[in-house]
Amino acid sequence: MLKGQKRKQKWEPTVSEIYLMRLGGGHVGYLKTMTCDEALRLFPAIEDLPRGIDLFALHAADGTPIALTDTRQAALMHAREGDLEVASVH
């Protein structure tokens, strides 16, 4: 390492899944926009996803996928039906 260079530190999560479940479990849902490829990794059982459009995933506070839709409005409706307050994830 050259003088004056800073060493990059690896980021590690500081909040456990158990803590997240307790924090918002059953009350908070997270909405994330994703590509078809990202959706296929999270929802491997879904076949024939449309290519070239954004999809919207609703997740529980612990990260468990709840719903995958092609519109933000539909994802919000799933959250509302489950009495979840929605937070967006970027």
C-alpha positions in Angstrom: 0.0 0.0 0.0 1.3 3.4 -0.9 1.7 6.2 1.6 -1.5 8.2 1.9 -3.7 5.4 0.5 -6.5 4.2 2.7 -7.4 0.6 3.1 -10.9 -0.2 1.9 -12.9 -1.9 4.6 -15.3 -4.6 3.9 -18.9 -3.7 4.9 -20.6 -6.2 7.1 -24.2 -5.9 8.2 -24.7 -4.8 11.8 -28.3 -5.7 12.1 -29.3 -9.4 12.3 -32.3 -10.9 10.5 -33.8 -11.7 13.9 -33.6 -8.0 14.9 -35.2 -6.9 11.6 -38.1 -9.4 12.2 -38.6 -8.0 15.6 -38.3 -4.4 14.4 -40.9 -4.5 11.6 -42.2 -8.1 11.5 -45.8 -8.1 10.5 -46.0 -4.3 10.4 -43.5 -3.1 7.7 -43.1 -4.2 4.1 -40.3 -3.1 1.9 -40.9 -2.3 -1.8 -38.1 -2.7 -4.2 -37.9 -2.1 -8.0 -35.9 -4.7 -9.8 -35.0 -6.1 -13.2 -36.2 -9.4 -14.5 -32.8 -11.0 -13.8 -32.9 -9.8 -10.2 -36.4 -11.1 -9.8 -35.4 -14.5 -11.2 -32.8 -14.8 -8.5 -35.2 -14.0 -5.7 -38.2 -15.8 -7.1 -36.7 -18.9 -8.9 -40.1 -20.7 -9.0 -41.6 -18.1 -11.3 -41.3 -18.9 -15.0 -41.8 -16.7 -18.1 -41.1 -13.3 -16.4 -41.5 -10.5 -19.0 -38.1 -9.1 -20.1 -37.2 -5.5 -20.4 -39.6 -4.0 -17.8 -39.2 -3.1 -14.2 -40.8 -5.4 -11.6 -41.8 -4.5 -8.1 -41.1 -6.9 -5.2 -42.7 -6.6 -1.7 -40.7 -8.1 1.1 -41.4 -8.6 4.8 -39.2 -6.9 7.3 -36.9 -10.0 7.5 -36.4 -10.0 3.8 -38.9 -12.8 3.0 -40.4 -12.1 -0.5 -44.2 -11.6 -0.3 -45.2 -10.6 -3.8 -43.8 -9.8 -7.2 -45.8 -7.6 -9.6 -45.4 -5.6 -12.8 -46.8 -2.4 -11.3 -46.0 -0.4 -8.2 -49.7 0.0 -7.5 -50.3 -3.8 -7.3 -47.4 -4.2 -4.9 -48.9 -1.4 -2.7 -52.2 -3.1 -2.8 -50.6 -6.4 -1.5 -49.1 -4.4 1.3 -52.4 -2.7 2.2 -54.2 -6.1 2.2 -51.6 -7.4 4.6 -51.9 -4.3 6.8 -48.2 -3.4 6.2 -46.7 0.0 6.2 -44.5 0.4 3.1 -40.9 1.6 3.0 -39.1 1.8 -0.3 -35.7 0.2 -0.8 -33.3 1.7 -3.3 
